[in-house]
């Protein structure tokens, strides 16, 4: 507890708050209701032109009163100006509400979206896209059409009041237009969906070709690859042509029926005028009102797909964000030194029930370098991700200092941990921004980290030095070795207390590898807990302890020499020596028992023999002394070396037999 920044854990009571989604949408609903009120006034004002025409033709022209004409014209102009102002205000209110909603919910959604695949919830990956879709609908003409749809009934009632035959004709016309619109959508939906799917497949193929351009050119694959793309693309074009042709045919029929309906209204009105049941001005007014009655139906049908998509997005967002926001109970992150303890940790991949890692337990003290070794696909990289908090264990605990990792927020853990994944990626931004983790870290600290791994020299040769843009499609191209140097520099920036590196010497030359080894020794001397995942003997020689994983189970754990001897049995330099079994070396099986399956033991020894064969070709030299390439011999060599450099043991220490 004395080694903590603040020895007493900082805990706060859980405060339940209203869901951020409900809070934001409640505020937006007020804007939507105001826009709906404006829509009511706007639809009433839409009667300005037909009423003006009817009064002009039926009253003003017959009476010849110019004063009435002036007054009616002024009233009509004022009504139209009012309509225009209200229309602009309605659009402004909806746009502002949509932008405000996106800005507020975007902050809440971004962590969910960024970690969607990481947390095994791919449905959340489209959270920002759902928010964008909802915002686009709120600021589009589609929502205006939805406001106007209820007023179709208002216009139909007026048409029935003017003349029942025209009202019936308008009602039939609206029904037919709705039928034609839905028929158009259903007739092209499947073909268009297929065309879009195939087109997306074609685009994905082109992007893959662009990423593999070197291999394609080198192996003369261009014609074959182009033939594959052409076959896919021509299928997409065929489906697109069919859907476009159907849509064009349906649209032509749609326009014809609208014009035909207008003629029918004028014809019916003329017949009523001849019969003395309607005035000439009423014909023009009825024609305009009927057009206004049909317009919302047409616009709503056009926007129907967008509206349904927005509703689906709304429901997904509602389920994505928690109903109550809770403040996490957190503890202060420990400062150096802080030991790492793994206690019976198991992990199953999302969507699976069987544990990939099972019953893993070991400890790494502050100021130690622990190596994770094992055959391919044994779970080393997955375990490394559990240790840094990138994944949560299915069971068991990972303890940092005196607290479990789950007690820390991601930001607190991230400020304490340096992590080098097996495959490093950089975000679009400058080298400084990426190395500083997009924080306000001092540039001197970033330069120091880059210098320690030998990256400062090549960075200064870049066009803009530390301001050079990397990451993304437009970032400055860098070699694999340069990217690895930057990734290591990013991991050690901020002097983390826990440093975890997965294959750190990947793509590094001998000179940089030497700098890496010195860096690890410096971090160890500083008091950091260092964990490395590696297959390289040169890297394993730098460790103090080893953890051997086999098929997701802990096969061996102990000091470096103990684990090596346990793998190889009796030393070849000391044939009569006894192997170290229980002295610091643990064996675990699936349930944490003392025995491993015969298959797991066999795979562990196969891994050891593979390491011996792959390292036999190179002999590492330390201080001018050759280190044997045979690992069983190297174990004795390192043991003698460590004994010679170690301080005299206390009287209570027991010698290993």
N, C-alpha and C positions, 0 to 999 in steps of 0.2 A: 504493500500500500504506500510505502514511502517513496516508491519509484514512480508514482503517478503525478501528473501535472497538478491535479487537485485531488488529494487522497480520498475525499468524500465524494461518492457518486452523486451526480446531479440528477435528481429525478423530479419529474413534474407530473401533476395529476392530469389524467386524460380529460381533455375538454371536448365535448361533443359540440360540433357546429353544424349549421345547415349545410347541406351538400352544395358545393360550388356550382354544380350544374343547375340545381334548382334555383339558387340565388340569381344566377345570371339570366336564366330563361324567364324567371318571374319579372325581372326588370325589363326584358325584351318584350314580354307580353303587353306591358303598358304601352310601349311604342306601337305594337301591332294593333292594339285596340284604338289608339288615336288615329292610325292610318285607316282603320276600318270606318271610323266616324267621318273622316275626310272623304272616303269612298262613297258614303251615303250622300253627302252633299254634292259630290261630283256627278253621280248618276242622276240626281234630280236636275242638275244644271245641264245635263245632256239633252234635256227637252227644249233647250233654248232655241235651237235652229228650227226644229219642226213646228214649234208654236209660233215662231216669228214668221215662217213661211205660210202657215195656215191663216194667221191674222192678216198678213200682207195681202194675200190673194183673195181672201173672202171678205175682208172688211175695208182695208185701206184703199185698195184699187177701186172698189165699188163706190166708196164715199168720196174719194178724191181729196181727203183731208191730209194736208202735208204736215200739220202739227202732230197728228197721230203718228205719221211715218217717222218724224224726227224722234219723238218720244220712244217709240218701239225700238228704233235703231239704237238709241242711247242705252236703253235697258238691256238689249241683247249684247252690246259691246261690253257693258259692265259685267254682265253674267259670264261672258266668255273670258274676260280678264280674271275674274274671280276663280273661274274653273282652272285657268292656267296656273295661277299662283298656288292654289290648293294642290294641283297635280305635282308641282315642283316640291312643295312642302312635304307631301306624302312620300315622294321618292327620297327626299333628303332624310326624313325620319327613319325610313326603312334601311337606307344605306348606312346611316350612322349607327343604328341599333345592330346591324349585321357586323360592322367593323368592330364595334365595342365588344360584341359577343365573342368574336374570333380572338381578339387580343386578350380577353380575360380567360376564356377557356383554353386558349393555346398554351398558356403557362401551366395550367393544370394538366393538360393532356401530354405535353412534351415528354415528361419522364416515363409515362405509360407507353408511349409510342417508341421511344428510344430503347426501352428495355423489353419490348413485346416479345421478340424472338428469344432474347436472353432468358425471360421468365417462362417460356413455353406457352405463350398466349398470342399466337399469330394474328388472331382476330383484332387485337388492339393495334397492330401495326398500321392499320388504315385509319386510326383515330383522327389524325390531322386532316387526312383526305375527307373523312366524313364531316369534319368541322368546316372545311373549305366548301364542300358541296352544300351544306346547310346555309352557309353565309352567301354563297352564290345565288341560291334560290330566293333568299330574303331580299336581295338587291336586284332581282331580275324582273322582267315584265310578267313572268309566270305567276308570282304572288299577287300582282295587280289583277291578273285575270281571275284568280281565285276570289278576290274581294268583289269582283263584278258579277260573278256567276249567280249569286242569290238575287240580283236585280233583274235577271232575265224574266222572272215571274212578274215583276213590276211593269216591265215593258209589254209583256203579253196581256196583262190586265188592261192596260191603256188601249192596246189594239182591239181587244174585245169591246171596250167602251166606244171606240170609234166606229167599228163595224164588226159584227160577229163573223161574217164570212172571212174577212181578212185575219181576224184573230185565230180562227180555226186553221187557215192556211199557214200562218206563222208558226203555230204549234206543231203542225205536221212537218214543216220545214226544219224546225229545230231538232225534232226526233230523227229525221232522215240524216241530217248533217252529223249528229252524234253517232249514228250507226255507221255512216261512211268513214268517219274518222277512226273509230275502233277497228273497223274492217281493214283499213289501211295499215294500222299498226300491227295487227295480228298477222297480216299477209306477208309483211316484210321482216317481222321480228326474228324469226328463226334463221332466215337466210342472212340477214344483216349481222346477227350475232355470230353465225358461223364465219362470215367474212372477217369480222373484227378479230375473232379468235385466231384464224389462220394468219391474218396480217400481223398480229402480235408475235406469233411463232416465227414468222419470217423476219421481223425486226430483231427478235432475240438471236436468231441465227446469224444475222449480219453483225450484231454486236460481238458475238462469240468469234466470228471470223476476224474482226478487227483486233481482238485481243490475241489471236493466234496467227497474226499476219506473218511473223518470222518463220514459223514452221511451214505455213502454206507455201511461201515463196521458196524456202529451202528445199522442200520435197516435191515441188512441182504439182501442187494439188489444186491450183486455181481453177482449171477447167472443170474438174470434178465437183469442187465446192460450188462453183457458179451454177452448174447443172442442178445441184441439190436445191440451191436457193431459187432458181427459176421455176422448178416444179412446184415448190411451195407458194411462190408469189403468184403464179398464173392461176392457181386454185383460188387464192384470195381475190384476185381481179375478177374471176368469173362470178364468184358469189356476190361481189360488190356490184357488178354490172346487172345481175338479176334483180337484186334488191333495189337498185336505183331505177331500173326500168319499171318495176312494179309500183314504186313510189310515184314516179312521174305519171304513170297511167292513172293511178288513183287520184293524184292531185288535179289532173285535167278534168276528170269526172266530177271532182269536188267543186271546181270553179264553174263548170257548166251548170251544175245544179243550183248554185247560188244565183247565177245570172238568170237562170230559168225561173227561179222563185221570185226574183224581182219583177220579171215580166208578168208572172201570174198575179202578183199583187197589183201591179198597175192595170192589168186587164180586168181584174175583179173590181178595182176601184172605178175604172171607167164605166163598167156595166152598172155599178151602183149609181154613178152620176147620171147616166142616161135614164136610169129608172127613177131619178129624183130622190134617192136615199142618201146621197153624199155630195159634198161640195168638191170643187176642183182642188182647192187648197188642201183638203183633207187627204186627197190621193198622195200628194207630195209628202205631207207630214207622216202618213202611215208608212210610206216607203222608207223614209229616213228612220223612223222608230223601229221598223222591222230589221233594218240593217244593224241598228244598235242592239237589238235583242239577240241577233245571231252572232255578233262579234265576241261576246264573252264565251259563248259555247266553242267557237273556233279556237280562240286563244287558250282556253282551259284545256281543250283536247290536245293542242300542241304542247302545252306545258305539263300535261298529266304525268308523263314519264319522269320528268324532272321533279315534280311534286312528290310522287311516290318514292323516288330515290331520296329526297330530302327527309321524308317521314321515316324511312328505314335508317338513315343516318342519325336522325334524332333519337330513335330508340336504342341504337347501338351506343351512342354517346351517353345516354341516360344509364345504361347498364354498365358502362365502362368506368365511370367515375363513382367513387364510393358515396353512399347515402350520408355518411357522417365523416367529417375530417377529424382525425385523432392526432394529437401530439404524441410523438413517440417518447417513451421513457428511455432516456439516453444516459450514457456515462461518459465522462471525459476520457479521451483516448490517452493511453499511457505514453510517456516519453521513453527514450532509451535509458536503461535497458528494459526490454519486455520480452519474456519468454513466450513461445508458441506451444500450445498443447493441443493435441488432437485426441479425442476420447471417443472410441467406439463409433466412428463416423461411417455412415452408409449413405449411398446416393443412388437414386434411380432416375434415369432420363425422363423428361416430361412425356406423358403418354404411354409409359411402360410401367410394369409392376415389379419386375425382377430387379434387384439391386445390382448395379454395375460395380460399385464399390461396396465392400461389406466389412464392417468391424475393424476399421483402420484406427490404430492407436500408436502414437509416438510423441516425443517431446523434442523441442529444439530450444536450447538456452540462448540467452542474449550473448552475442560475441562468438557464435558458432556458425559454421557452414555445414549445412545438411544437404546431402545429395539424394535425389529421387531417381532410382534406376529401375530397370526392368525391361522385359521384352516389349516389342511394339504392341499397341492396343491393350496394355496392361492397366491403364488408368492413370498414368503419371500426370498428363496435362489436365485431365479432369480433376484430379486431386489438387493440383496447383490452383485451379479456378475456385475450388471450394475454400482453399486457404486464404485467398484474397477477398473472399466474399462475393465473387462474381456469381456463384450459385450457392443456394442454401442446402445444407445436407438434409437428406430424408430423415435421418435420426442421428443421434450423437451430438457432440459439441466441439466447436473450435474456439479455444480460449486464448486471448491475447492479454498478457499481463494477468490481472486478476478478474477480467471480465470476459464474458462470451462475446463473440463477434456480432451476434444478433442484437446486442444491446447498443451498438453504435449505429448512427446514421451513415448512409453511403458517403456523405461528404467528409465526416470525421474519419472513417476508415481510409478513404482515398487520400487524405492528407498525410496519413501515417504509413502508407504502403507504397512501395515501388514495384511495379509489375512489368515484366517483359514476356508477352505471350509468344507462342511458337511462331505465329505469323502476325507481324506487327502491321498496323495500318495507321495512316495519319489523316486527320480531318483537313478539309480545305482551309488554309491559313498559312501564316508565315512560320518559319522554322522556330522563331522565338515563341510564338503563340503555342505551337505544338509541344515544345520542350517544357514550357512553363505550365502546361495543362490549361491554357487559356485563362491563367490567373494574372495578377499584377506582380509576379515574382520579379525581383531585381535582376537586371540583365547580367550583372556580374556573376550571380549564382548560376545562371544558365550557361554562361561562357565557361565557368569552372567545370561544370558537369561535362560539357562537350570536350573540353581540353583533356580531361582525365581519360577519355576513351579514344582520343585522337581524332575527334570530329571537327575541332575548331579550325584546323588548317584548311580542309576542303570547303568548309562553310564560308570562310573569308574569300575563297576563290570564286564563289558563286556571284551572279550579277548584282544582287542586293544584300549579300551577306546574310545576317540573321533575319532580314526582312524578306528574303526570297520565299515566294509562295510555293507550297508543296501540297500534296494530297489532291484528291478529285481528278477530274479529267484534264484540267488546265494547269495542274501543278508542274513545277520544274522536274524533269526526269532525273532520277537518281539511280545508282546501281544498287544491287542487293546488299553489298557490303556497307555502302553509305547509309542506306536505310536502317541496317542493323545497328550501326553506330549511333544514329539519332535515337533509335528506340531504347538503347541502353542508357544514353544520356537522359532521356525523358524519365526512365525508371529511377535514376539516382538523384534527379533534381529535387531539392527540398530536404535532402538528407533523411530519407525515410527510415523508420525504425525496423520495418520488416521489408526485406528485399527478396522477391521471388522471381527467378529467371528460368524460362523454359528454353533449353538449347541456346544459351547466350553466345556461344562461339560459332554459331551458324553463319556462314558467308564471311568469316573474318580471316584475314591473313595472319601469318605468324607474328608480325610486329604488333598488330592490334590485339591478338590473343594474349600476348605478353602484358599489354596494358590492361586487359580484362582481368588477368590473374592478379595483377597488382591492385586493381580496383577492388576486387573481392577481399583481398587481405586488408586493405584500408578500411572497408566497411566493417569487416570483422573486428579490427582494432578499435573502431569507433564505438563498438557496442551494438551494432545492428545484428538482427537475426537474419541470416542469409540462407535461402533455400534454392538449389539449382537442380534442374531436370536435365540430364545429359546421358549420352551413350559413350562419350569420349573419355578414355582413360586419363588423359592429361587434365581434364576438368575434375574427374573423380578424385585424383590425387590431392586436390586442394581442399577436399572436404574433411570435416572432423567426424561426422556420422553419416551412415548410409541407411536408406530405407529401400528395400527391394520389394517391388510389387509384382505379383504374378496373377494374371486373370482377375484383377480387381481385388485381390486379397493381399494382406501384409505377409510376405514370406519371411523376411529377415529385417531386423532393426538392431543397430548397435554401432559401435565405433567402426571406422573405416576398416581397420585391420581385422576386427572380429568378424565382420560380415564377409570379408574376402576369404578368411580362413574357413568360415562356415560353408561357403560355397564350394571351396576346393578340397576341404578335408585336410589331411595331413600335409604339412609343408614339405616341399621337395628339398629344401635346404636342411631341414631338421627332421629326418624320417621318423625319429622316435618321439617327436613332440606330440602332445595331446591337443586335440582341437578344442577351441573354446566354444562351449555350448551355452551354458546358462549364464555365464558372466557377462551380462550386459547385452546379450543377444536374445531377442524374443521371437517366437514363432507363433503365428495365429492362423486359424482357418476361418471358414465362413462364419461359424458361431463364436469365434474368439477362443476356441479350444487350442490345445498345445500342439496338435498335429496338423500338417497340411496333407492334402491328397497326394498320392504318388505322382499324378500328372502334374500338379503344381510344382512339386520338388524337381521333377524332370525338366520342366520348362525353365525353372530358375537356374539350374545347372547348365542347360543349353545356352541360356543367355550369357552366363559367365564364360563358357567356352568360346562363344561368338566374340565377346569382348577381347579374349586372349588372342584369338586369331587376327582380329582386325587391328589390334595394337602391336602385333609382333613385328610388323614392318618398320615401326618407328621407335626409336629409343630416346626417351626424354633425358635431357641433361640438366642437372641442378648443381650449381656451383662447381661445374667441371667434372662432376661424378656421374657416370652412366647409371641409369636406373634400369634394371632388367625389364624386358618387355613381357615376360611371363608373369602374370598377375599374382600367382601363388608365391613366387619368389619375391615379387615386388612387395607383397605384404610384409615379409620378414625384413626386407630392406627398409621400408618406411617405419617399421616398428623400431628397429635399431636406431634409425635416424632421429625419431621422436624421443627415444629414451636418452640419446646423447645430448639433445638440446633442451630436455625438460629439467626443471629444478628438482633437487633431491626430494624423494617422497617422504611424507610424514611417517612417523613410526607406526601409526595405526594402519597404514596402507598394507593391503595384502598383495603379494605377488601372484601373478597369473601362472598357473601350472599348465 
